[in-house]
Amino acid sequence: MKFTVTNVAKEPKSYSLSSQRLIDGEGREFEPISSGHTSLNPGFSEEESIAFDVPKGTTPKLVIFKSGFFSSGARVNLD
């Protein structure tokens, strides 16, 4: 999956691809097989790609984009 990250804060922010989560129609949570850590200065955007290894027939329902391990994240429905 491809997405764009934009830093809308007034200070540099970092995020880790390994903190992102995919939730399927059964409520199962999957970690990405992608990894990496990036910092963005205020006002900058960056395109990212992330992959999740899920069983055949899995229906993705939402992705939780998190800035880090302790972040509650932003939930994005995939319906």
Biotite code that builds the C-alpha atoms (Angstrom):
import biotite.structure as struc

atoms = struc.array([
    struc.Atom([0.000, 0.000, 0.000], chain_id="A", res_id=1, res_name="MET", atom_name="CA", element="C"),
    struc.Atom([1.195, 3.511, -0.779], chain_id="A", res_id=2, res_name="LYS", atom_name="CA", element="C"),
    struc.Atom([0.501, 6.587, 1.324], chain_id="A", res_id=3, res_name="PHE", atom_name="CA", element="C"),
    struc.Atom([1.810, 10.083, 1.991], chain_id="A", res_id=4, res_name="THR", atom_name="CA", element="C"),
    struc.Atom([3.021, 11.301, 5.385], chain_id="A", res_id=5, res_name="VAL", atom_name="CA", element="C"),
    struc.Atom([2.928, 15.055, 6.064], chain_id="A", res_id=6, res_name="THR", atom_name="CA", element="C"),
    struc.Atom([4.341, 16.793, 9.120], chain_id="A", res_id=7, res_name="ASN", atom_name="CA", element="C"),
    struc.Atom([1.757, 19.428, 10.107], chain_id="A", res_id=8, res_name="VAL", atom_name="CA", element="C"),
    struc.Atom([3.458, 20.147, 13.459], chain_id="A", res_id=9, res_name="ALA", atom_name="CA", element="C"),
    struc.Atom([5.751, 23.082, 14.197], chain_id="A", res_id=10, res_name="LYS", atom_name="CA", element="C"),
    struc.Atom([8.706, 20.831, 15.021], chain_id="A", res_id=11, res_name="GLU", atom_name="CA", element="C"),
    struc.Atom([10.402, 17.831, 13.414], chain_id="A", res_id=12, res_name="PRO", atom_name="CA", element="C"),
    struc.Atom([8.496, 14.545, 13.847], chain_id="A", res_id=13, res_name="LYS", atom_name="CA", element="C"),
    struc.Atom([9.577, 10.970, 13.305], chain_id="A", res_id=14, res_name="SER", atom_name="CA", element="C"),
    struc.Atom([7.687, 7.787, 12.556], chain_id="A", res_id=15, res_name="TYR", atom_name="CA", element="C"),
    struc.Atom([8.451, 4.119, 12.080], chain_id="A", res_id=16, res_name="SER", atom_name="CA", element="C"),
    struc.Atom([6.924, 1.931, 9.362], chain_id="A", res_id=17, res_name="LEU", atom_name="CA", element="C"),
    struc.Atom([7.010, -1.031, 11.746], chain_id="A", res_id=18, res_name="SER", atom_name="CA", element="C"),
    struc.Atom([4.497, 0.753, 14.045], chain_id="A", res_id=19, res_name="SER", atom_name="CA", element="C"),
    struc.Atom([1.693, 0.646, 11.449], chain_id="A", res_id=20, res_name="GLN", atom_name="CA", element="C"),
    struc.Atom([-1.106, -1.958, 11.703], chain_id="A", res_id=21, res_name="ARG", atom_name="CA", element="C"),
    struc.Atom([-3.639, -3.528, 9.347], chain_id="A", res_id=22, res_name="LEU", atom_name="CA", element="C"),
    struc.Atom([-6.922, -4.854, 10.754], chain_id="A", res_id=23, res_name="ILE", atom_name="CA", element="C"),
    struc.Atom([-8.967, -7.393, 8.806], chain_id="A", res_id=24, res_name="ASP", atom_name="CA", element="C"),
    struc.Atom([-12.704, -8.110, 8.742], chain_id="A", res_id=25, res_name="GLY", atom_name="CA", element="C"),
    struc.Atom([-12.323, -10.584, 11.633], chain_id="A", res_id=26, res_name="GLU", atom_name="CA", element="C"),
    struc.Atom([-10.582, -8.004, 13.839], chain_id="A", res_id=27, res_name="GLY", atom_name="CA", element="C"),
    struc.Atom([-7.154, -9.615, 13.470], chain_id="A", res_id=28, res_name="ARG", atom_name="CA", element="C"),
    struc.Atom([-4.171, -7.251, 13.630], chain_id="A", res_id=29, res_name="GLU", atom_name="CA", element="C"),
    struc.Atom([-1.189, -7.586, 11.281], chain_id="A", res_id=30, res_name="PHE", atom_name="CA", element="C"),
    struc.Atom([2.259, -6.010, 11.504], chain_id="A", res_id=31, res_name="GLU", atom_name="CA", element="C"),
    struc.Atom([3.992, -4.858, 8.325], chain_id="A", res_id=32, res_name="PRO", atom_name="CA", element="C"),
    struc.Atom([6.829, -6.740, 6.713], chain_id="A", res_id=33, res_name="ILE", atom_name="CA", element="C"),
    struc.Atom([8.316, -3.326, 5.830], chain_id="A", res_id=34, res_name="SER", atom_name="CA", element="C"),
    struc.Atom([10.508, -1.439, 8.250], chain_id="A", res_id=35, res_name="SER", atom_name="CA", element="C"),
    struc.Atom([12.258, 1.897, 8.420], chain_id="A", res_id=36, res_name="GLY", atom_name="CA", element="C"),
    struc.Atom([12.383, 5.053, 10.484], chain_id="A", res_id=37, res_name="HIS", atom_name="CA", element="C"),
    struc.Atom([12.036, 8.552, 9.083], chain_id="A", res_id=38, res_name="THR", atom_name="CA", element="C"),
    struc.Atom([12.079, 12.108, 10.440], chain_id="A", res_id=39, res_name="SER", atom_name="CA", element="C"),
    struc.Atom([10.252, 14.948, 8.712], chain_id="A", res_id=40, res_name="LEU", atom_name="CA", element="C"),
    struc.Atom([10.719, 18.665, 9.223], chain_id="A", res_id=41, res_name="ASN", atom_name="CA", element="C"),
    struc.Atom([7.597, 20.862, 9.530], chain_id="A", res_id=42, res_name="PRO", atom_name="CA", element="C"),
    struc.Atom([5.686, 21.292, 6.282], chain_id="A", res_id=43, res_name="GLY", atom_name="CA", element="C"),
    struc.Atom([7.390, 18.432, 4.464], chain_id="A", res_id=44, res_name="PHE", atom_name="CA", element="C"),
    struc.Atom([5.684, 15.356, 2.988], chain_id="A", res_id=45, res_name="SER", atom_name="CA", element="C"),
    struc.Atom([7.052, 11.984, 1.972], chain_id="A", res_id=46, res_name="GLU", atom_name="CA", element="C"),
    struc.Atom([5.558, 9.107, -0.017], chain_id="A", res_id=47, res_name="GLU", atom_name="CA", element="C"),
    struc.Atom([5.900, 5.693, 1.599], chain_id="A", res_id=48, res_name="GLU", atom_name="CA", element="C"),
    struc.Atom([5.097, 2.104, 0.709], chain_id="A", res_id=49, res_name="SER", atom_name="CA", element="C"),
    struc.Atom([4.239, -0.597, 3.198], chain_id="A", res_id=50, res_name="ILE", atom_name="CA", element="C"),
    struc.Atom([3.401, -4.285, 2.816], chain_id="A", res_id=51, res_name="ALA", atom_name="CA", element="C"),
    struc.Atom([1.503, -6.635, 5.110], chain_id="A", res_id=52, res_name="PHE", atom_name="CA", element="C"),
    struc.Atom([1.718, -10.431, 4.889], chain_id="A", res_id=53, res_name="ASP", atom_name="CA", element="C"),
    struc.Atom([-1.841, -11.725, 5.364], chain_id="A", res_id=54, res_name="VAL", atom_name="CA", element="C"),
    struc.Atom([-3.461, -15.119, 4.699], chain_id="A", res_id=55, res_name="PRO", atom_name="CA", element="C"),
    struc.Atom([-5.082, -15.680, 1.301], chain_id="A", res_id=56, res_name="LYS", atom_name="CA", element="C"),
    struc.Atom([-8.705, -14.506, 1.325], chain_id="A", res_id=57, res_name="GLY", atom_name="CA", element="C"),
    struc.Atom([-8.122, -11.875, 4.029], chain_id="A", res_id=58, res_name="THR", atom_name="CA", element="C"),
    struc.Atom([-10.291, -8.767, 3.671], chain_id="A", res_id=59, res_name="THR", atom_name="CA", element="C"),
    struc.Atom([-8.465, -5.659, 4.945], chain_id="A", res_id=60, res_name="PRO", atom_name="CA", element="C"),
    struc.Atom([-10.838, -3.312, 6.796], chain_id="A", res_id=61, res_name="LYS", atom_name="CA", element="C"),
    struc.Atom([-8.641, -0.559, 8.191], chain_id="A", res_id=62, res_name="LEU", atom_name="CA", element="C"),
    struc.Atom([-5.102, 0.635, 8.705], chain_id="A", res_id=63, res_name="VAL", atom_name="CA", element="C"),
    struc.Atom([-3.889, 2.323, 11.863], chain_id="A", res_id=64, res_name="ILE", atom_name="CA", element="C"),
    struc.Atom([-1.168, 4.854, 11.062], chain_id="A", res_id=65, res_name="PHE", atom_name="CA", element="C"),
    struc.Atom([0.974, 5.520, 14.135], chain_id="A", res_id=66, res_name="LYS", atom_name="CA", element="C"),
    struc.Atom([3.911, 7.843, 14.720], chain_id="A", res_id=67, res_name="SER", atom_name="CA", element="C"),
    struc.Atom([5.416, 5.368, 17.184], chain_id="A", res_id=68, res_name="GLY", atom_name="CA", element="C"),
    struc.Atom([4.812, 2.524, 19.607], chain_id="A", res_id=69, res_name="PHE", atom_name="CA", element="C"),
    struc.Atom([2.905, 4.609, 22.174], chain_id="A", res_id=70, res_name="PHE", atom_name="CA", element="C"),
    struc.Atom([0.839, 6.579, 19.636], chain_id="A", res_id=71, res_name="SER", atom_name="CA", element="C"),
    struc.Atom([-2.904, 5.844, 19.464], chain_id="A", res_id=72, res_name="SER", atom_name="CA", element="C"),
    struc.Atom([-2.719, 6.510, 15.733], chain_id="A", res_id=73, res_name="GLY", atom_name="CA", element="C"),
    struc.Atom([-5.142, 7.550, 13.024], chain_id="A", res_id=74, res_name="ALA", atom_name="CA", element="C"),
    struc.Atom([-7.628, 4.918, 11.877], chain_id="A", res_id=75, res_name="ARG", atom_name="CA", element="C"),
    struc.Atom([-8.302, 4.827, 8.124], chain_id="A", res_id=76, res_name="VAL", atom_name="CA", element="C"),
    struc.Atom([-11.178, 2.667, 6.872], chain_id="A", res_id=77, res_name="ASN", atom_name="CA", element="C"),
    struc.Atom([-10.483, 0.747, 3.662], chain_id="A", res_id=78, res_name="LEU", atom_name="CA", element="C"),
    struc.Atom([-14.131, 0.088, 2.751], chain_id="A", res_id=79, res_name="ASP", atom_name="CA", element="C"),
])
